Amino acid sequence: MTTRTATCACGGLTATCEGEPNVVSLCSCLDCQRRTGSAFGLVAVYPREAVSVNGASNAYGRIAESGNPSTMHFCPTCGSTVFWEAESRPGIICVAVGAFADPTFPMPVRTVYDESRHPWIGFEAATRL
């Protein structure tokens, strides 16, 4: 079984994930753009029971563009968002793909919020939602 660990920039907050993610998605919503400071966010979705979190985190609750409440968990020292949880999906945890710092991580298989995507991003995924 594959084990991967997502880590904040300073190493104080980790999320160790067992197995492969349910899905890897590229999100172009404005919230992900603000959260990452990039033009998009990449998320790996895991069953909650497959993820163990270690270290202190601060939480920031917000209403996602979908209208659903979500809670972002970030390192209180370096500020890196490592994972988040959506109230509408209590059995899953979303982990920031960049926090794995693994160039062999599976590529996204779907995209969401394409209407907010920067036109110079040429990524085409297998499924659009």
Helices and strands as residue ranges (DSSP letters): E 3-7, E 14-18, E 23-27, H 30-36, E 41-47, G 48-50, E 51-54, E 58-63, E 69-74, E 81-86, E 92-96, G 97-100, E 110-112, G 114-116, E 127-128
